[in-house]
Amino acid sequence: MSDEAPVAAEKIEGIVVGVDGSQQSKCALRWAEREAVRRGSVLNIVSAYTIPVFAASSMDAGYSTLDDDLIRGGAEDIVRQARKELENSEATIRTYIESGDPSGVLLDLSKDAELVVVGTRGRGGFVGRLLGSVSSALPAHAKCPTVVVPLAVAKEQEGDAAAAAAAARKSIVVGVDGSDRARAAVLAAADAAIASDLTLRLICAVAPVGAALAWMPATVDQEAVLEDVRYQMSVGVAWLSSHYPTLKIETDVISGPPVEVLIRESEHAVLTVTGSRGRGGFAGMLLGSTSQGVLHHSKGPVMVVPDSDDPRLADRKNFDTRAND
C-alpha cells in the first residue's frame, strides 16, 4: 500500500481509475482495485476538476485563486476518501489530482496506462462531472482498453445473495463480427480470461436476413449465412487456440440484434468485451452503435478495446482452409 499525497500526474502506468465521489465511481474503484491485485499492477486513483467559467473569467485574481483552492480541496477530499476505501488493499496505490477537463485528463493518461476504469455516470457539479460524458466519450478515443462499470455491479459486492450472484458469473464474453477490430477485442478478452482462469465465450449475433436485410435478394439462404458464420467461428477458435493453448473457449451463434444479444449475455458474464467499432462502421465513427448500446445497458462491466496492430492478427488467415484452397 502507498501513502503518497495527491500530486500532479505526468506519465502513469498500470491501471487508472477515475473517481468523483459518486456511488458509481466507488463501484468502479472497487472493481479496479480487484483487477490491480489480480494483475499485480499499480492502481492509480485520479480525480480531475475544472474552474467554473464565471470564476476563470473574473477580473478579480484573488477571487479566482480562492475558487481554485476550494474546488481543488474538494477534489483532494474525494481522492483521500477513495484511498481510505482501500486502506486494507494489497495493491500498490497512487493518487493524483489533475486540473482540466476529466475526459481530456483520462484520455491523456490512457496513452501509457494498461487499462482505464470509470463508472457509468457521475454526480454532476464542477468537481463531480467525471463519469457522465466520460463513460461515453473515453472509450471512443482512449489509447488503451477502457472498462465501464455499471452501478448494478455494486449490488454484487455486499451480502450473501450478492456474493452468490457474483459467483454465478463464470465467463468472459466477447462479441465478434469478422472484423479485425473485433479480433483485437478477442485477444484482449483472451488475456483477461487466461489471467482469471475463466472460460471465454465468443458470441456472434446474426439478425434474421429477412428482417435485417430486406433489400437482399430472396434467394439468400439464412441457413447458408449461419453455416458460414459457424465456419468462421471455428477458424477463429483454431487461431486463438494457437496463441492460447490452455484457454477454455466456447462459441455461440445467436439469432438477434447484436446489442440485445450482448446485453443479455452481460447479465451472466464477469466481463463483456467489444471492439470500439465493428464491421460496417463508418470511418469517422469512433464508437460503433453496438459498443454504445452495450455500454449504456450492460448488466456487468464492459471493456471497449481500441484498434490494434497486434501482429497476431495477421496469421489468422493461415487457419482458413477455404481461403487457402
N, C-alpha and C positions, 0 to 999 in steps of 0.2 A: 504494500500500500504506500501511497505517497501523500505527503502533507504540503505539497507545493502551493504557494499562494497564486491566485489568478494573475496571469501575465499575458501580454500580447502574443499572439501566435505568429510564427514565421513558417517553418516547414514542419508539418505534423505527419508522422507515420503511425500506422496502426488503425484502430477503429475510432471514428469520430462520431459523437452523438450530440445533436443539438437539443438544448433544453431551454425552456422559458417559464418553468414553474407550474405549468398546467398538468392536469392528471394524465393527459395524453403523452406529455413529454416525460413524465415519471415512468410511464409504461414502456416507452422507448428506451429510457435509461436502463431499466432492469433487464430488458432484452439484450441491449448492447453489452451490459456487464457480463452476462452469462456467455455471450459469444466471445468476448475478450478472454475470459478464463478458458473456454474450450480451445481457442486458437493459440493461447499463450501470447496474445497481442496486448500492447498498451491501449488503455481506454482513455481517450481524450474527451473531456466534457467541455463543451463550448457553448457560450451564450453570446449573442450579439445584440447591440442596441443602436438606435438612431436618435438624433436630436430632432425634436419637433420643428417643423418648418418655421413656425412663428418665433421660436427662440433662436434658431440659427440665423434668421434674417434680421434679428433685433439689432438696433444701433447701440444698445447698452451691452457692452462687452462683459461687464460684471454679471449681468443677469444671465447671459448665455453660459458663462462659466459655472454659475451656480446650478443652472438647469442640467448641464452636462454632469456635474458631480452627483446630483440627485439621481439621475437616470442610471449612471454607471453604478452608483451604490445599489440600486435595485437589481441590476444585473449580477453584481457580486453576491448579493444575498441569495439569488436564485442558484448560482453555482455552488455556494457554500452548502445550501440545503441539499442539493443533488449529491454533493460529496458526502454529506452526513448520511444520506440514504444508503450509501455503500460502505459505511465505515468498517464493516466486517468482511469486505470483499477480499478475495485472494488476488485480484487483478492489480496490476500497476496502473495507477490512475493519475492523470494530469488534468489540470483545469485551466481554462483560458477565457478571457473576456476580450471581445472584439468590438470596435466601433465601426459600424457600417451596416448596410442592408443585409439581413440574415441570409437571403438567398445567395447574394454575392459572396458573402463570407464562406459559407459552406461549399459553394462551388469552387472557390479558390483552394480550399483545403482538400477537396476531392482529387486534386492533381497528384498528391503524394500519399493520400490515405489508401488503405486497402478496402475500406468499407465506410460508408456514411449511413447513420441511422437517425431517423426522425419519426415523430408521431404523425397522426393523420391530420390534426389541426391544432392550432394554438389557442391562447387565451385572449388574444386581442390586446389593444393598447400599444403604447410606444415601445415598451420593453418586450412585451409578450407577443409580437407579431410573427414569431419564428416559424411556427409549424402549420400555418394555414395555407398560404400560397406556396410556401416552400415545399410541402409534401407533394405538390403537383408539378412545380417548376423544376425542382432539383433533379429528379430522375431523368428529365429530358435533356439536361445539359451536363450532368456530372461526368467526370473522367474515370470514376471507379463505380462499382456496383453500389446501388442505394437500396436500403431496406426501409420500408414504411410499415410501422407497427400500428394497427388499429387499436382503439381503446378497448374493444371487446376482449383482447388478449389479456388485459389486466384482470379480468374476472377469472382467468385460469391460474392466477398467481396467489390466490387466497382460498383457504378452506379445503376440506377433504373432497367435496364434489368437484371443485375446480381442479384439484390435482388429478382426479380420475379423468376429467375431460382432457387435460393436457397430455396425460399418459396415452390416451387413445390416438393421439397424433403420432404416427409411426413412419411417415414417409415425407420425402420432399418431392413436390410436383413441379414439372416444367412443361410449359406449352410449346409445342413445335409446329412449324408450318412449312418446313423445307427450305427456309431462307438461311443464309449464313448468320444473320443476326440471331435467329433462334438457336442455331448450333453453338454460337458463342455463349448463349444463355445456358445451354445444356452442359457445357464444360464447367461453367461456374456452379451450376446445380450439382454436378457430379463431385466437384471438390467438396462442397458442403455436405453431401451425403456420405462420402468416404470418411470425412473428419468426424461425423457424428454417428457412424455405423448405422445409417438409415437406408431404407430402400429408396431408389429413385424411380419415380413414375413419369414416363414420357406420355403426354396426353396430346392427341391431335383431334381437334374438333372439326367435324365436317358438316356443314349445313346441307340439308337436302337440296339436290340440284334443282328440282322443280320450284322450290321456294326461294332459294337464294340467287339462282341464275336463270331467271325466267327468259332471258334473251338467248340462252343456249339452244342449239338445235334439239329437236325432240328425240333424236337418235342417241343422245348422250345417255349412257348406261350408269345409273347410280352405283350399282354393284361393281362395275369396272373401275369407277373412281375409287371406291373403298378398297378394292384389291390393290390398286396402285399405291394408295396411301399405306396399306399394311406392308407392302413390299419395301417401300422407302423407310418405314419404321424399322424393319428387320435389318436393312443396310445400316441404319443409324445405330442400332444395338451392337452390331458386329464392329463397327468403327469405334464406338465408345468403349466396348469391352477390350479392344486392343490397347487402349490407353489406361483403362481402369479394370484390370483383370479380376479384382476381388469385389467390384461393385455389384450390388444386387439391383437388378433392373426389371421393371415391369412396364408393359406398354398397353395402351388402350386407345382405340379409335372410337370416338363417341359422336353420335349424330346430334348436332345442335350448334347454336351460335357460340363462337369461342369464348366470349365474355361470360355468358351464362354457365358454360361448362366449367371454366376455371374458377368461377366464384363458388360453384357447388363443391368442387374439389378442394378449395381452400379451407372449407369447414373441417376437413379431416387431415390436413397437411401441417407439418411442422413449419414449412416454408413453401410459398408458391413463387416460382421464378418465371420471368418473361424477358424477352428482348425489348429494347427500347422502341423498336419499330419493326414490324414483321413484313412478310411478303405482301407486295402490292401497296406498301406505304408510299406516300408522296415524298419526293426527295427533300422537300423543305419541312416535312413533318417530323419533329424531333421526338415526339412521343406518340406512338400509334394509338388508335381508338381502343384496341384490345387492352393494352397496358393501362390506359386511362380508366377504362371501365373496371378492370380488376382492382386497381389502386383504390378507387372510390367505394367499392362494395365488398372487398375481400373480408372473409371471416377470420383470417390469420395474417401473419406477416407476409409481405410481398417484397421480393428482390427484383429490381429492374437492372438489367445488365446492359451497359453501353456497347456500341460496336467494338469489335476486336480484330486485330490482325494476327491472332494466335496461329502459329504455323501448323498446329494440328488440324486446322480446318481444311487444309489443302489435301490431306491424304484420305479424306473420306471417299473420294472417287475410286480409290483402289478396291473398295468393298462393293461397288455397284457393278455386278456382273452384266446387267443389261446394257449399261453404258459402255462396258468394255468389250462387248461382243462385236 
